[in-house]
Amino acid sequence: MTGVAQRIMSELREQTPEARLRGITFLILLIVGGLAVYLLAAMKFLPELGIYLLGGAAFAAALMVAGPRFTMPLYFGTWFCGSAIYVGMIPVSLNKVAAATFVLSSIVFFLRRPFRIPAVAPLFLLSGMTIYAVIFGFLNKPADAPVSIHAAFYLATALLVASAFRTRDDFRRLMTALFYITCVISFVGAVEFALRRDLFPGFSDERIFAVNLRINGVSRNAIQFAFNACWIMPWALFLLSEARKGREKIFILAGLFLLIVVSILTFNRQTPIILGAMLTVTVFFLRSPMRRRLAILLGAGALLFAPYITMKMVDRFQGLDEHGSRDVSIVQRQDKFKIAMNMLEENPWTGVGLDNYRYYWYPERTTGELYRIHFEKGTLQYIDLGYMQLLTETGFIGFTIFLLVGGTGFIVWRRWRKRALRGGDMFLTNGYAAVAGGFTQLGVSLLIQDTFFFPHTFLLFGLFFCLVGISRQTWKEKEQISSNERAATPQ
């Protein structure tokens, strides 16, 4: 075994593509061989699970060899799944299996080509902020609490995506796959609305009630379901601007209409506001022959839904619930804000640690205050208020880094968008328009949800860095062409 490992490493150290390919082949064969031994043992000692392990491992191995361009869409699709499924008596998380497959396939992928990401300030700041938050979250977590390092995997996703999808075709195919995956899964919500029942209750934390229909598909709840549908909408407009065939434009417009309707049917009162803000920003920065028509459609839709939105907003801030008190959601957030301020006073610089609010909220309640949130000590509570989460769980240090990420990100976005617009590059111009729409959704959602350390946010950063990398490569190619033309011009 030692000799085989030494041979693999010696092959990988070689600079020629043939030698590297041989080394990668040996490495894959070694992994497959070890996996085969493991599966044979599992089938012998756990025959009821062996066939599932064999099938799952074969599927994962095929995807691992296929590369991140195939496993990233699969990984994205499982973000919608709220709970684990059971194989025999063992719970299996589809999302974790897909995440492991994506990481392994990326490792194999980058053994064949160099790992390159654009060296820009927001990327380094985002990485530093995430690592800082994960470390202090681990250090401040109670002894009996589970370790939470999900943000580290989200950061890895952003970096891997930024390096794996380097060409325009790769980027366009990825966004097409993510868009149609979202449409298919969101269609489940439309079917639920039509049938008035939850098709996947095992995935959901909230059930559908006959009086208060809140569709959620395979997501945990209606809010997350709407967020998933909204996230892809700016990229749908990007794909629409890139479409050249009439049939393709019709499919994209139909999918976008489905996503808008389904997200509104979740009856989340913040969703129409997020929709209006992100789509308005995206269309404003978009450069496409369809821009004027899209603006007219958005305006007509806003007028159509204005009475509904106004009614819901008035009901939210002035309405009464069945107990005769103010809107429960608002009162809960007010209480969480008060508790967060108590935490911040005790831990102003580093905060209580990422994801630790749920462990410290109960003892930080002020004696004598009337709280609408649960009084059971064992009930986990999340802060929901995104900006307050960053301040409470990462402290002033983390919040300062967050502001730097946003400030430097805007500078980088503005610089490369201006270059793309000046050069008439509509692919990059409209890509950056989608990025602006995505960050608009993030900025608005952070007012009422804790969505920064969220997989969609890091994927958005990864796509942003993808576009920066493509922009740099395009700029270098243009400079090289200009340099060659100057050299060929007689003096």
N, C-alpha and C positions, 0 to 999 in steps of 0.2 A: 504493500500500500504506500509506503514511504517513497519507493522508487517511482511509482506511478505519479504521485503528487509532485515529485521533483521534475519529472519529465514534462508535466503540464505546465509548471511554472517556467521552466526553461523555454518551452515553446511560446508562452505568452510574452516573455521578455524579448523575443525576436521582433525585429521591426518589419519584416516582410509580411504582407497579407496572408500568404500561404501558411507561414508558420503560426500566425495568430489563429487562423481558421482551424488548423490541426489541434492547437491547444484548446480552443473552445469546444471542438468535437469531443476531445478526451474528457473535458470537464462535464459536458452534458451526459456522456456515457457513464461517467462515474456516478453522477447524481441519479440517473435512471436506474443504474444497477443497485445502488443502495436503497432506492425507493422500492424496487422490485422485491428485494430481500425483506424489507419492512412489511410490504403488503402480503407476502406469502406467510410471514409469521402471524400477521393479523387475521388472515383467513383461517389459519389453523387454530388459533387460540380464541378468536372472536368471530366464529363463522357467521353470526347474524349481522355483523357489521362489515365483514370483509368484502362482500360484493359491492357495497356502497363506497368503501374506501378505494377499491380497485377502479370503479367507474369514475369517481371524482378525481383520483390521481391521474388517470389517463387523460381526462379532459383538461386538467390543470397543466399537465406536461405539454399537451398540444398548444395551449394558449401561451405557455412560457416560451416555447420556441417561436411562436408567431410574432411576439414582440409587443411593446406597449401601444402600438397603433391599433391593435385589436383589443388588448386587455383594458385600456383606458375607458373606452365606451362601456364595457361590461362593468367595470368598477363604478363608473358614474351611475349606471342604471340601478345598482344595488343601494345607492344612497337613499332611494325612495323607500326601501323596505324597512319597516319599523321594528320588526322583531325577528328572532331566530326561528328556523324551522327545526323539526326534530327528525333525526335519523335514528330509528330504534327508540332509545330513551335518552339520547345525547343531543342537546341543542347545538345547532350549527348556524352560525351567523353568515348569511350570504355575503354581506358587506366585508367581513373580515377575510373570508376565503378569496373574494375578488381582489381585495387589497394586497394580500400575500402574493397572488398570481401576478398582479401588476408590478409589484416590486421585483419579484424574481425575473419576470420577463424583461424588465428594464435593465437588470444586472447583466443578463445574457446579451441584450441589445447593445449596451455600452462596452462590452468586451470587444465588440467588433468595430466600434467607432469611438472617437474621443468624446468625452462628456464636456459640453460647452454651454455655458449660460452667459448672458450679457452682464458684464460687470458694471452695474448701475447702483446708485446709492439706495433706492427703495428696496432693492433685493437684499442687500446686506443688512439694512435696518430691519426689514421684516424677519430675516433669519435670526438676527440678534434678539429681537423682541420675543419671538416664539421660544427660542432656547431659554432666555431669561425667565419667561412666564412658566414654562414647564418645570424648570429647576426649582424655582421658589414655590410653585404649586406642590411639588413633591416634598420639599422640606417642611412646608407648613401644614401638610395634611395630617389628620389624626392617625394614630398608630394603627388602628383597626380599619382604616378606610382603604378602599382599593386604589391602586396606582392609576393615574389618569395621564396618559401620554399621547392622546389622540391628536393633539395639535402638532406634535412632532411628525406624525405620519402625514398630516395635511401639508405641512411645509415640504416634506419629501416629495409629495405629489406635485406641488407647484414647481419645484426645481426640476423634477424629471420631465414634466410636460414641457417646460421651457426649453429643455435641451433636445427632447426627442422629436418634436414637431418643428423642423427648421425651415421647411420650404412652404411656399404658398399652397401647393397642392395638398401637402400633409395637413396644413392648418384648415383648409377648406373642407377636406374629407372628415376631419375630426369634428368640426362644428356641425356638419351635416348629420353625422351619426348621432351626436348628442341631441340635436333638435328633434330628429324623428323618434329617438328613444323617449324623449320627454312627451312627445305627442301621443305615442302609443300608450304609455303608462297613464297619462292624464285622461285619455279616453275612458279608462276604467272609472274615473270620477263621474264622467258624463253618464255612463251606464248606471252607476249607483243612483244618480239623481233621477233617471228615468224609472228605475225599478223601485226606488225609495227603500233601499236596504244596503247594508254594508257587505260587499262581496268578499272582503278579506278581513274579517274581524280579528284574526290572529295577529295581524300586523299593526293594529290600531290601539292607541291608548284611550281614545274617545270613540264611543259607539254612535251610530246614527239613531236619532230618535224620530218618531213619526211627526211630532209637533215641530221640532227644531232640527231640520235636515241640514247636516254639515258634512258634505262629502269629503273623504280623505284618501280614497284609493288604497294604495299599499303603504302610505306614509303613516307616521304615528298619529297625527292629528290634522285638522283642517288648515291650521295656520302653516304648518310645514308643507303641506300639499300645495297651498297657494304660492308659497315662497319658491318652491321648485319650479312651478309653472312660470312664474314671473321671471325667474333668473335667466331663462333662455331667450326671452323675447327680444332684447337688443340684438342678440346674435341672429335671430330670425330675420330682422331687418337687414343685417349685414349679408346674410345669405340671399335675401331678396335682391339686394343691390348687385350681387355677383351673378345672379341667375341670368342666363342668356336665352333660354327656351321658354316659350309661353306656358307649356305644360308644367315646367318646374316652378314658375312663378305662381301658378294657380295652386299647386300643392303646398307651397310655403305659405301663401296667403290663407289657405284653408286651415293649415296647422296653427298659424298665428291666431286666427279667429277662434279656433277651438280652445287654445290656451287662455285667451282673454275671457271667454265666456265661462270656462270651467273655474278659473281663479275667482271670478266674481260670484259664482254659485257656491263657493265655500262660505259666503256670508261673513267674511272677516271685514270689519269696518275699516281697517287700515289699508286693505288691498287696493281699493280704487285710488287712494292717494298715491300709493307707491307706483301703480300702473301709470297714472297721469304724469307723475314726475319723471320716471325713467324713460317712457316713450317720447315725451316732449323733448327731453335732452338729446336722446338718440337721433330723432328726426331733425333737430336743429343742427347737429353737426354732420348729418348724413349728406353725401353728395351723390345724388342719383336722379335719373329722369322721373322716377316715381315719387320723388320727395314731396312735390306739391299735392299729388293725389293722396299720399299717406297723411299729410297734414290735414287735408279736408276730411278724410275718414276719421282721424282722431278727434277733430273738432265735432263732427257729427255724433260720434260715440259719446263724447263728453256731454253734449247737450241731451242725448238720449238718457244717459244714466245720472244726470245732474239731480233730478228730483229724488231718486233713490239714495244717492250719496248724501244729499243734504238731510234727508229724513234720518238716515243712520247716524250722521254726526250729531244732530240735535238730540236724538235718542241716547247717544253715548254720553253726552255731557250733561243733559238735563233730565233724562228719563229716570223712571223708578223701576226697581226690580220687584219681585213678588213679596219681599219683606218690607218694602217701603223705604229702602235706603238707596244711596247713589249706586251708579254702575259698579258692580263688584270688581271688574277688571281694573278700573281706575283706582279704586280704593286700595286694592291689593298692591298696585305699583307704588302708591303713595307710602304705604307701610314699608315696603321693601326699600324704598329710598331712605326713609328714616333709619332703618336698621343698618343700611349701607353706610350712612354718615357716622353712626356709632363705631362701625368697624374701621372706617377711615381715620377717625380720631386716634385710635389705638395703633394703627399701622399705616401711617401716612406715606412713607417712602416706597416700601416694597409691597404693600397691601397684604391681604390674607392668603394670597396664592391663587393661581388659576384654578377655577372649578371648585374652590373651597367655600364659597358663600353658602352652599347648601349644608355644610357641616357646622357653620358658626352662627347661622341666623337666629336660632332659638335663644341662646343665652344673651344675645345682643339686643333683645327686645327691651325697650324702656319700660320700667315698672309703672303701671297706672295708665299706659296708653291703650286705646281700644284698637285692636288689630282685626282685620277681616281675614287675614291669611290663617292657615290651619294652626291650631294650638298644639297638635300632637308633636311631641319632641322628635319622634322617629320619622316624621314626614319631611322628605327632602324638598327644599324650596330653591328655585333658581331666580336670580335677580331680574331677568327679563330686560331691564333697561341697559342697552348695550354700552353707551358711553359711561354710565355709572359702574357697569361691570368692569370695564377697563381700569377705571380709577380705583375701585374698591379692591379688585383682585390682583392688580399689578402695581398699584400705588402711583405716586407722582412720577416715578422713574419710568414705569411702563407706559403711562399716558403720554409722557413727553416723547418717548420713542414713537408712539402711535402717531402723534402730530407730525413728527419728522418724516415718518413713512408717507403720510398723506401729502405733506408739502413737497418733498422731493419727487414723489410719484407724479404730482401735478406738473412740476417743472419738466420732468422727462417726457411725460405725455404731450405737453404743449410744444416742446421743441421738435419732437419727431413728427407730430401731426402737421406742424407748419411746414416742415421739409417735404412731407408727402403731398400736402396740398399744393405747395409751390411747384413740385415736380409733376403734378397731374397724375399721381399714383392713387387711383380710386380704391384699390384693394386695401392699402394701408390707411387711407383717409377714413374709409367706412369701418375698418376694423377698430380704429381709435374712437370712432363715434360709438360703437358698441361698448367699448371699454368705459366710455363716459357714462353711458346708460347703466351699465352694471354697477359702477361705483356710486351712481345716484341712488340706485336701489339699496345699496349697502348703507349709505349715509342716512337715508330716511328710516330704514328698518332698525338702525341702531338706537333710534329714539324710543322704540317700544319692544325691541327684542334683542337678545344677546347673540348676535349673528356674526361677530368678527371672527372668533375662533370656531369657524364653521367650514365644512369641506368646500362649499360653493365659493366662499370668499377666497380661499387659497387657490382654487382652480382659476378664479378670475385673475388673480395676480399672475398665475402661471401663463395664462393666455396673453396678458399684458406684456410679460417679459418675452413671450414668443414673438409678438409683433415687433418689439424693440430689436430682438435679434435679427429678424427678417429685414427691418429697416436699416440696420447697420450693414448687413451684407449687401443690400441694394445700393446703399450709399458708396460702399467700397468699390462695387462693380462700376458705378457711374464715374467715380474718380479715376479708376483705372482706364476706362474708355477715354475720358477726357485727356488723361496723361498720354495715352498712346496717340491720340489725334494731334496733340501738340508736338509730340516727338516726330510725327510723320509730316508735319507742316514745314515746308522749306523756310528757312530764315532769310 
